[in-house]
Structure formats: structure tokens, C-alpha cells
Amino acid sequence: MSTINLQDHKLLTESGSGDVYYVPEFVSESEEEYLLRKPHEDGPSYFPAVGTISLGSHTVVDYYRYRPLDEEEGEIVGTDAGVGTSPRGRAIDPVPILSVLLEPRSLVVTTKELYTNFLHGIEERTQDKFYPHERSSQLDATEGTKIANYQMLRNDDIRKCIAEGGALERQTRISLTCRDYENVGRAGRALNTIMLPGSSR
């Protein structure tokens, strides 16, 4: 990781009641593409929990597992929806173990092993097609997504659409993600430096 001096990115204001720092291109284009399109882990710098608030449109977040090492040898994994291999070089099972529909104004919290040992991502598509809720499992949902949190949904129109195996068009969505920088908190508290992921010190 490289070090950024936040004082070099401080905005000059007349307020005197606080500071604002702006860091352009904090994430590289390749990192942005990876985070937007592929199942990923958030990395060891964070406490093993993440909370995300969704505003605007619904979306569906999928959770994936790594393939067992004995299944990876000599096998080429498909790359549909960006599912293939991780930056670690591990093969990713293309079938999600869990798919969660995020309603507008909802909060989803991912913790423990599902956060540290699995991957998560949102497929790049304009429409979500659902597998009827009453039928079978995620493994059999070849013609749509099986939603794990169906019973917890509050929007009647969304529930009806999923129950009937319908489709929802995605609109513009804003995501507010909350993480705890447990492992870099000491350096961050001073607000003097910030660490860039993926770079060398």
C-alpha cells in the first residue's frame, strides 16, 4: 500500500469548523471495473462486517463460494456475469449460494464467514428475472433468480412479482456502504495518511 498525505488534498474553506479532503482517482479504472462487475471480497483491512443501504431502485446481490481445490484442477470455469477466477487465482463456482433482493431504503449486513470466506457481487443487467418462490432451490433456478429473503420483503408489488416468477426492471440505484477500518484505524484516526489498496508501500 502507498501512503497519501491527506493534507495535500485538503480543501480550503472559510468555515473553520471542520475539514474536507478530496482524493481524485482514489480507485484505479481496473479496480473500479472489478468492484462493479465481478464477485469480490472487500479485503482484510476491514472488520469482518459490511452494511449497505440501498436507495432508489431495487437490485439483487449474489454470494458465491470458491470451488474446492480438488474441483479446480484441470477445469475451465465459465465467465458469465464476470464469474470466473478471483484475483487470488481461485476458481469461483458460477452458481450463487445465496441471492438477496435489496429493496429501496433497505439495509443488508454481511458478517463473519460469509464476509471473509465468500464473495459477493451484483450482475450487470437491466432486468431481474425471478424463479417462482414456491419452487425448488437455487441450484434448480436456471430460468431466474431464487430470492432467499422473499419472506422478509415489505413491498407487495415486488413480492407478487417474485411469487409469480416475473421480472423487474432496474432503475438508478444509490448504494451507501458502511465499513469499519479495524486494521487501519490507528493510522486513520490521525487523518494524516490514507492507504491505497493494491499498491506498494
Disulfide bonds with the S-S distance in Angstrom:
none
